[in-house]
């Protein structure tokens, strides 16, 4: 059921929303920002790793993520005449620095899984073009990243049971954040509609007095003296 809904959502995005090149370019800009954000988190985790082999692995991983961000920046120029202004997010550590490092990489693992699935579905649904070609190359990398982050978690001391429990916790946290963002968007839309209605009602009440004031051809200055417009 969930897969069917996701397939329908991707179809709607590709055929309806992305029928506008501007919206498609904006989505690509968001993909670029997400990949760049992942690089930042990997570098933050890298600072806490002491094992040389693990540091080399994570650094290589970050280079591939950086190449994905650059790939999306390149594709953006294909679909937009504007210079891409990178989208930025308010970045902060995923967890308290005192938490076990493997828990931070659990967030990275879930992000890799979700990105791989999303990009794979988009690749299947898109027609031939620059974005589809780029997604094909990126998905091939992301598939290996999912296995890589899994192995990294175990190498950092997590058991399979702890791994599964933490991944579930991360998914619930991400679901909650998505719900909050959706709620905020709904509130913003309702507030915008309410404000528009208020302006409309106020305008209807003030339109006639304003019209009469203009027809009088007299204006009132601060010195309280009436002067003719003509």
N, C-alpha and C positions, 0 to 999 in steps of 0.2 A: 504493500500500500504506500509506504513512504517513498520507495523508489519510483512508483508511478507518479506520485505528486511531484517529486524532484524532476522527473522527465518532463512533465507538463510545465513546470516552472521554467526550465531551461528553454523549452520550445517557445514559450511566451516571450522570454527575454530576447531570444535570437530573432524571432519573426516579427514581433511587435515593437518592443522597446528599442532594439538595435536597428530598426528600419531607419532611424535617424542616425547619421554618421556622427553627429555631435554627441549623442548619448553613448554611442559605442566607444568613441574616443574617451569620454569621461570614465567609462567603466575600465578601459585599459589603463587609464591614469590611476585608478584605484588599485588595480592589480599590481602596478609598479610600486605603489606606496606600501602595499602589504609585503611584497618581497623585500623591499628595503627595510621595513620595520623588523622583519625576521632576522636580517643581517645584524641589526643593532642588538637584538636579544641574544643572538649567538655570541657576539663579541662580549657582551656582559657576562655570559656564562663562561666564556673562555678565560676570563680574568681569574676565575676561581679554580680552574683545573690545574693540577700540579703534574699529572702524569704526561710525559712528553708525547707518547703515542696518541693519547686521547686529545691532547692539544692540537696535534697535527691533523687528526681526523676532523675535529670541529672547525679548524681553520679552513680546511679544504671544502667542507660543507658550506661555510660562509661565502667562499669564493664562488661556488656554483649558484648560491642564492643571489649574490650580487650580479652575476651574469644574467640571471632571469630578470632582475630589475632593469638592467640595461637593454635586454631584449624587448621588454614591454615599452620602454622609452622609445626604442627604434620603431616599433610597430605603431605607436601613437602618432608619429610623424606621417605615417602612411594614410591615416584616417582623419587627420586634422591639419589645417593650414596654420594653426597657432603654435607658438613655441610652448612646450609643455612646462607648466609650473608644477613642480612635484607637490603632491598632496602630502601633508604632514599630519602625524598624530601626536597627541601628548604622550610621550613615552615614559614609562616608569617600570621598575622591576616587577616581574610577574609575581614573585614571592618575596617574603622577608629574606634578607641575606643570610640569616641564621638557619633557614630551612635547608634540608639536604639538597645538594645540587641536582640530584637525579630528578627531583620533583619539578624543577624548572624545565628540564628537558622533556618531562612528560607533557608540558604545554606545547613545546616545540613539536613533539611527536603528533599530538592531536592536530595541530595546525598543518603539518605535512599531510596527514591523512585526508583532511577536509579539502585542502588545496588540490591534491591529486585527483580526488573524486570530482570536484567541481570543474577543473580544467579538462579532465577526460570527457565529461558529459558535454561541455562546450565544444570540444574538438569534434565529437561525433555529430553535433547538430549544425555546426557552421558550414557554409559553402566554402569552396576553395578560395583562398586568399591569404594575405600576409599573417593575419591573426591565427588562422587555423594551422598554418605551417609552424608558427612560433609555439603554439600550444602543444603540437606534436613533439617538438624537441624538449619542451619543458616537462611534459608528463613523463617522458622517459627518464629524466633526472629525478623527478619527485618520487617515482616508484622506488628507486634505490634509497632515497632519503628516509622513507618510511621504515624500511628494514634497518637502515643505519641507526636511526634514533632509538629503535627498539633495542638493538645490541648495545648501544651506548648506555641506556638506562640500566641494563643488567650488569654491564662492566663497572658502573658507578656504585653498585651495591644493592640495587633493587631486586627483590624476588619477583617471580612471575605473578604471584598473588598480589603483592604490593603494586606492581605495575598495572594490573587490571583495575584495582581499586582506585588508584590515582587517576588513571585515564577516565574512569567513570565520573570521578569528582570534577575533573577539568571540563568534561562535556556538560555536566549539569551547570557549572559556573558559567560557561560560554552561552548555554541556553538561557540562563537567567539574564545575562548581559544583553543578549539579543532581544529578549522580552522587554527589558527596560528601554532600549533604544526604540523599539517599535511603539511602546507606550508614549514616549516623548514625541515621536513623529505625529501620533494621533492627536496628542494634546496641542501641538503646534498648529496642526490643520484646523482643529476646532476653534482655537483662539483666533486664528486668522479669519475664519468665516464669521465669528462673532463680532470681531472688530469691523469687518466690512459691512455687516448688517447695521451696526451702530452708526457708522459714517453715513450709510444710505438713509437711515431714518432721520438722523440729524440734518442731513442735507435737504430732505423733503420739508422739514419744519422751517429751515432758514432760507430756502430758495425764494419764497414769496416776499418776505420782508426785504431781502437783498434786492429783488427786482424793483420793488417800490422805491427803495432808496436811490437806485440808479435813475429811475424815471423822474425823480424830484429835481434832478440836475443841481442839487445843492449839497455841499460837503461841509462837515463841521470840523473845525480845526481845534487845536488844543487851547487857543485863546478864547474859545467859546463864541467867536464871531462867525456868523453865517455869510458865506461868500458864494456867489453864483458861479457855476461852471462855465457859463457862456459869457 
